Amino acid sequence: MSDVLFIDVMQNMAVGEAVWPNTGFGIMGASIEKEGYSFSTIGIVLTEDKVKNLYEGGNLFHTELEKILEEKRPKIVVFSPLTHTYNKVIKLTGIVKQIQPETVVCGGNIHVTAFPDQALKDGFDYVFMKEGFFTFPRFVKEIMKGNKPTIKIIYPEKFIQNLDTLPFISKNAWNNLKPAVFGLPFGMISTSFSCLNSCKFCCNRNFAGTKWKMMSANRVIEEIKYQVDQWNFSNFFITDPNNMLNEKSAYRMLNIVNRIKSEGLKIQFSGFMRLDVLSKLDKKIPHILDKILEMWNLVVVGVESISDDTLKDWRKNLSFNVIKKGFDALVKRDITIGSGFMIGSFHDTRESVKKMISFMRNIAIQPYSFKVSVQILTPYPITDFYNEVEQRGLLLSKDWDLYDEHHLLFKHPAFKPAELEKIRNETNDEFTKNIKERVLRNFTK
């Protein structure tokens, strides 16, 4: 039996390639456990055959969910759909309601925040806007007391300011769905929220606010020790895109690294870093960057584009020169790099895309390269780019299934959708060969 059931819906991964549970569910679960309520988390991987069955009215998910709901008997079921999983989640919501009509079904996350009224029409009983660290536990209390709030769109009364006050990810959160890549276990931790940058295609600031907040080094260490104790992780992925934004946060990361060494923890980090920050730190405090990166075996960077015009239009705070300096800062320290690119800028032409793919090929053959990928610029709801293309009448589709960075969804001055999608698919096929071997080699060396 569980008072709350979190259903984590995942798509666009090869089966067995990666399992990244929703860390927010783990934190929310821990919050309601403190109030004396129970919860469970289950994961649903939307493989192609299951999605086909779902859309054709098959009973695969009905049978699966019926068994789960019968066992858990939750009062509340929670989904957190991304844009490209939204349509499937709505169908799953309908199945939950069909099996257990008395269950209160809630939704949150970016897409629901963008279209809350539609989410209610589509079947959610309540939707949570933006951050729910304070509002969701209070909501659970009301439901468990037999009350049903009359307000269906729930806004945060306040936002979390001190990340150190967040509970550790609950032991119960990953019992059924442990984070892993190709079977190799990973710890996960978010050490900061929001962003100081304002990239046009990113929803971070519009969803999480404009104030960047970071967890203290002590709190990060305690969470790491807790996860090591519970699940024996030796690799940790830092999920926040901006764990270092400036010198102050770099010294925080240095403190974390030093503490890990002094306490004899045998772990390695992977995660995201910004090339502009790496370039600045390499120039100003290279000795500090040396010490930090001793504990990192993979850094993932969002290059996005090598065109200065595109980078400026996207408000990336980057230039091609800075990109090269950021790469150099990692390469000379023998750090393995994962790099991501995007095609579909209004400045892109056939020649500029060929030039970028040539640049990507040069990266891909280097010893330091872990994975090079290219996606299509996607106008996600709640981003400034979505607002721009919609206001200009350029949006081609609101079929949310297509919002997966594999499809061109707006009128482009140089490319038809099929042409750009073919380039994306062929390029990724070329660059992702033997990825499993590279993963296992990189994280077990």
C-alpha positions in Angstrom: 0.0 0.0 0.0 1.2 3.5 -0.8 -0.5 6.9 -0.2 1.3 8.4 -3.3 2.4 6.6 -6.4 4.9 8.5 -8.6 5.0 7.1 -12.2 8.2 8.0 -14.0 7.7 7.8 -17.8 10.8 7.6 -20.0 11.2 7.6 -23.7 13.9 8.1 -26.4 16.4 5.7 -25.1 17.6 2.4 -26.4 16.3 -0.3 -24.1 18.9 -0.9 -21.4 21.0 2.0 -22.5 20.2 4.4 -19.7 17.9 4.7 -16.7 17.7 8.2 -15.2 15.0 8.3 -12.5 13.3 11.6 -11.7 15.3 13.0 -8.8 12.4 15.3 -8.0 10.2 12.3 -7.2 12.9 11.1 -4.8 13.0 14.5 -3.0 9.2 14.9 -3.0 8.8 11.4 -1.7 11.2 12.1 1.1 9.3 15.2 2.0 6.0 13.4 2.4 7.6 10.6 4.3 8.6 13.2 6.9 4.9 14.0 7.3 4.1 10.3 7.9 2.8 9.4 4.5 4.1 6.5 2.2 5.0 6.5 -1.4 6.2 4.3 -4.2 7.9 5.0 -7.5 7.6 2.9 -10.7 9.2 3.4 -14.0 7.6 3.0 -17.4 9.8 2.9 -20.5 7.9 3.8 -23.6 9.3 1.4 -26.2 8.1 1.6 -29.7 6.0 -1.5 -29.5 4.3 -0.4 -26.3 3.6 3.1 -27.7 2.0 1.5 -30.7 -0.1 -0.7 -28.5 -1.1 2.3 -26.4 -2.2 4.4 -29.4 -4.0 1.5 -31.0 -6.1 0.9 -27.9 -4.2 -2.2 -26.8 -4.2 -3.5 -23.2 -0.5 -3.8 -22.4 -0.4 -0.8 -20.2 -3.9 -1.4 -18.8 -2.8 -4.9 -17.6 0.5 -3.5 -16.2 -1.1 -0.6 -14.4 -4.0 -2.7 -13.1 -1.6 -4.9 -11.3 0.4 -2.0 -9.9 -2.7 -0.1 -8.7 -4.2 -3.2 -7.2 -1.0 -3.7 -5.2 -0.4 -0.1 -4.2 -3.9 1.3 -3.9 -2.6 4.9 -3.9 -4.8 7.9 -3.1 -2.7 10.1 -5.3 -0.9 9.3 -8.6 1.7 11.7 -9.9 3.1 12.1 -13.4 5.8 14.6 -14.5 5.6 14.6 -18.4 8.1 16.1 -20.7 6.7 17.7 -23.8 7.5 14.6 -26.0 5.9 12.2 -23.5 2.9 14.3 -22.7 0.4 12.7 -25.1 1.4 9.2 -23.9 1.1 10.3 -20.2 -2.4 11.6 -20.9 -3.4 8.2 -22.2 -1.9 6.6 -19.1 -3.8 9.0 -17.0 -7.0 7.8 -18.6 -6.1 4.2 -17.9 -5.5 5.0 -14.2 -8.9 6.7 -14.0 -10.5 3.8 -15.7 -9.0 1.3 -13.3 -9.3 3.3 -10.1 -11.7 6.3 -10.6 -11.3 7.5 -7.0 -7.6 8.2 -7.4 -6.5 11.8 -7.6 -4.2 12.2 -10.6 -1.7 15.1 -10.6 0.7 16.5 -13.1 3.7 18.8 -13.0 6.9 19.8 -14.8 7.6 22.2 -17.7 4.9 21.2 -20.2 2.1 21.2 -17.7 3.3 24.6 -16.5 3.1 25.9 -20.0 -0.5 24.7 -20.6 -2.2 24.1 -17.2 -5.8 24.6 -18.4 -5.3 22.2 -21.2 -3.7 19.7 -18.8 -6.9 19.8 -16.7 -9.1 19.3 -19.8 -6.9 16.4 -20.8 -7.5 14.5 -17.5 -5.4 15.7 -14.7 -7.3 16.5 -11.5 -4.7 19.0 -10.3 -1.6 20.6 -11.9 1.4 22.0 -10.1 3.0 25.0 -11.6 6.8 25.3 -11.6 8.4 24.3 -8.3 6.4 22.1 -5.9 8.7 21.5 -3.0 6.4 23.3 -0.6 3.0 23.0 -2.2 3.0 19.3 -2.9 3.5 18.0 0.7 0.7 20.4 1.9 -1.5 19.1 -0.9 -0.9 15.5 0.1 -1.9 16.4 3.7 -5.3 17.8 2.5 -6.1 14.8 0.3 -5.2 12.3 3.0 -7.5 14.2 5.4 -10.3 13.7 2.9 -10.3 17.2 1.5 -10.1 18.1 -2.2 -8.9 21.6 -2.9 -11.2 23.6 -5.1 -8.3 25.3 -6.8 -7.0 23.0 -9.5 -4.0 25.0 -10.7 -1.6 25.1 -7.8 1.1 27.8 -7.8 4.0 27.8 -5.4 3.5 30.2 -2.5 7.2 30.5 -2.3 10.3 29.0 -3.9 13.1 27.1 -2.3 15.9 29.4 -1.3 18.2 27.2 0.7 18.9 23.9 -1.1 20.5 22.5 2.0 17.0 22.2 3.5 16.0 19.7 0.9 15.8 16.1 2.2 18.0 13.4 0.8 16.5 11.3 -2.0 14.4 8.7 -0.3 15.6 5.2 0.0 12.3 4.1 -1.4 12.6 6.2 -4.6 15.0 4.0 -6.5 14.2 0.6 -5.1 12.4 -0.3 -8.3 14.4 1.9 -10.7 18.1 2.4 -9.9 20.0 4.9 -12.1 22.4 3.1 -14.5 24.0 3.3 -18.0 24.2 0.0 -19.8 23.8 -1.7 -16.4 26.6 0.3 -14.7 25.2 1.9 -11.5 25.3 5.7 -11.1 24.5 8.1 -8.3 22.6 11.2 -9.2 22.5 14.6 -7.5 21.4 18.1 -8.4 23.7 20.6 -6.7 22.1 23.8 -8.0 18.9 25.2 -9.4 18.1 27.6 -12.3 20.6 29.6 -14.3 22.0 33.1 -14.7 22.0 32.8 -18.5 19.1 33.4 -20.9 19.6 31.0 -23.9 16.6 31.5 -26.2 15.8 27.8 -26.6 16.1 26.9 -22.9 13.2 26.9 -20.5 15.4 26.9 -17.3 14.9 30.5 -16.3 11.3 30.7 -17.3 10.5 27.7 -15.3 12.9 27.7 -12.3 13.3 31.5 -12.0 16.2 33.9 -12.6 18.0 33.4 -9.3 20.7 30.7 -9.4 21.0 28.8 -6.1 23.6 26.3 -5.2 23.8 23.7 -2.5 26.6 24.0 0.0 29.7 21.7 -0.2 28.8 20.1 3.1 25.3 19.2 1.9 26.6 17.8 -1.4 29.1 15.6 0.6 26.4 14.3 2.9 24.1 13.4 0.0 26.9 11.6 -1.7 27.8 9.6 1.4 24.2 8.8 1.9 23.9 7.4 -1.7 27.1 5.5 -1.4 25.9 3.9 1.8 22.5 3.0 0.4 23.4 1.9 -3.1 27.2 1.6 -3.2 27.7 4.0 -6.1 31.2 4.8 -7.3 30.2 7.0 -10.3 28.0 10.1 -9.7 26.3 12.2 -12.4 25.8 15.8 -11.4 22.5 16.6 -13.2 22.4 20.4 -12.9 23.6 22.1 -16.1 25.4 24.8 -14.1 27.2 23.3 -11.2 30.0 25.9 -11.9 29.0 29.3 -13.1 31.8 31.5 -11.6 34.8 31.5 -9.4 32.7 31.2 -6.2 31.1 28.0 -7.3 34.4 26.7 -8.6 35.8 27.0 -5.0 32.7 25.2 -3.8 33.5 22.3 -6.2 37.1 22.4 -5.0 35.9 22.0 -1.4 33.7 19.1 -2.5 36.6 17.4 -4.2 39.0 17.9 -1.2 36.4 16.6 1.2 35.9 13.5 -0.9 39.6 12.8 -0.9 40.0 13.5 2.8 37.2 11.1 3.7 38.5 8.4 1.5 35.5 8.1 -0.8 36.3 6.3 -4.0 34.1 8.0 -6.5 34.3 9.9 -9.8 32.1 12.6 -11.2 30.4 13.1 -14.6 28.2 16.0 -15.6 27.6 19.2 -17.4 29.9 22.2 -17.6 29.9 25.4 -19.6 32.6 26.1 -22.1 32.7 29.8 -21.3 33.1 29.1 -17.6 35.9 26.6 -18.3 37.7 29.1 -20.5 37.5 31.8 -17.8 38.6 29.4 -15.0 41.5 28.1 -17.1 42.7 31.7 -17.5 42.1 33.0 -14.0 42.6 30.1 -11.7 44.1 27.2 -13.7 45.5 25.5 -10.6 42.1 25.3 -9.0 40.6 23.9 -12.2 43.4 21.3 -12.2 42.4 20.0 -8.8 38.7 20.0 -9.5 39.0 18.0 -12.7 41.2 15.3 -11.1 37.9 13.8 -9.9 35.9 14.1 -13.2 36.1 11.4 -15.8 33.5 12.9 -18.1 32.4 16.5 -18.8 29.4 17.1 -21.1 29.4 20.4 -22.9 26.7 22.1 -24.9 28.5 23.5 -27.9 25.3 24.0 -29.8 26.8 25.9 -32.8 30.2 27.1 -34.1 28.6 30.1 -35.8 29.1 33.3 -33.9 25.9 34.7 -35.5 23.8 31.8 -34.3 25.4 31.9 -30.8 24.6 35.6 -30.5 21.0 35.1 -31.7 20.6 32.3 -29.2 22.1 34.4 -26.4 24.5 31.7 -25.6 27.2 34.0 -24.2 29.7 32.0 -26.4 31.9 32.5 -29.4 33.8 30.1 -31.5 37.0 31.3 -30.0 35.7 30.7 -26.5 34.5 27.2 -27.5 38.0 26.3 -28.6 39.5 27.6 -25.4 36.9 25.7 -23.3 37.8 22.5 -25.2 41.5 23.2 -24.7 41.0 23.5 -21.0 39.6 20.0 -20.8 41.8 18.3 -23.4 45.1 19.4 -21.8 43.9 17.9 -18.5 43.1 14.6 -20.3 39.3 14.8 -19.6 36.9 12.8 -21.6 34.3 15.0 -23.3 30.8 14.5 -24.4 29.6 17.3 -26.8 26.2 18.3 -28.1 25.4 20.3 -31.2 22.1 21.7 -32.7 21.1 22.3 -36.3 18.2 24.4 -37.4 19.2 27.9 -36.5 17.7 30.6 -38.8 21.3 31.4 -39.7 22.0 27.8 -40.8 22.6 27.0 -44.5 23.6 23.8 -46.2 27.2 25.1 -46.2 27.2 26.1 -42.5 25.7 22.7 -41.5 28.4 20.9 -43.6 31.0 23.0 -41.8 29.7 22.1 -38.4 29.5 18.4 -39.1 33.1 18.5 -40.4 34.0 20.1 -37.0 32.1 17.4 -35.2 33.9 14.7 -37.2 37.2 16.2 -36.1 36.1 16.0 -32.5 34.7 12.5 -32.8 38.1 11.0 -33.9 40.0 12.5 -31.0 41.1 10.3 -28.1 39.3 12.6 -25.6 35.9 12.2 -27.4 33.3 10.2 -25.5 30.2 10.9 -27.6 29.3 13.6 -30.1 25.6 14.1 -30.9 23.5 16.5 -32.9 19.9 17.4 -32.4 17.4 19.6 -34.2 16.6 23.0 -32.6 13.2 22.5 -31.0 10.8 25.2 -29.9 9.9 23.9 -26.5 6.9 25.5 -24.8 7.7 28.1 -22.1 10.9 29.1 -24.0 11.5 32.4 -25.7 12.1 30.6 -29.0 8.7 28.9 -28.9 7.1 32.3 -28.3 9.1 33.8 -31.3 8.2 31.1 -33.8 4.5 31.1 -32.7 4.2 34.8 -32.9 5.8 34.9 -36.4 3.4 32.2 -37.6 6.3 29.8 -38.3 5.2 26.9 -36.0 4.5 23.8 -38.1 3.0 21.4 -35.5 1.8 21.1 -32.0 1.9 17.3 -32.1 3.9 17.0 -28.8 5.1 13.5 -29.8 7.4 15.3 -32.3 9.0 17.6 -29.8 12.0 15.2 -29.2 14.8 17.2 -31.0 14.5 14.7 -34.0 12.0 16.8 -36.0 12.0 20.3 -37.6 8.9 21.9 -36.3 9.0 25.4 -37.7 9.4 26.9 -41.2 13.1 27.3 -41.9 14.5 29.6 -44.6 16.9 27.0 -46.0 15.7 23.5 -45.1 12.6 21.4 -45.4 11.8 19.2 -42.4 12.7 15.9 -44.1 16.0 17.1 -45.3 17.2 18.4 -41.9 15.9 15.3 -40.2 17.8 13.1 -42.6 21.0 15.0 -41.8 20.4 14.6 -38.1 19.7 10.9 -38.2 22.7 10.0 -40.5 25.1 12.1 -38.5 24.1 10.6 -35.2 24.2 7.1 -36.6 27.8 7.9 -37.6 28.9 9.3 -34.2 27.2 6.8 -31.8 28.8 3.6 -33.0 30.3 1.5 -30.3 28.9 3.8 -27.6 28.3 0.9 -25.1 32.0 -0.1 -25.3 33.1 3.5 -24.7 30.7 3.8 -21.7 32.0 0.8 -20.0 35.6 1.5 -20.8 35.3 5.1 -19.5 33.6 4.4 -16.2 35.4 1.2 -15.2 39.0 2.3 -15.9 
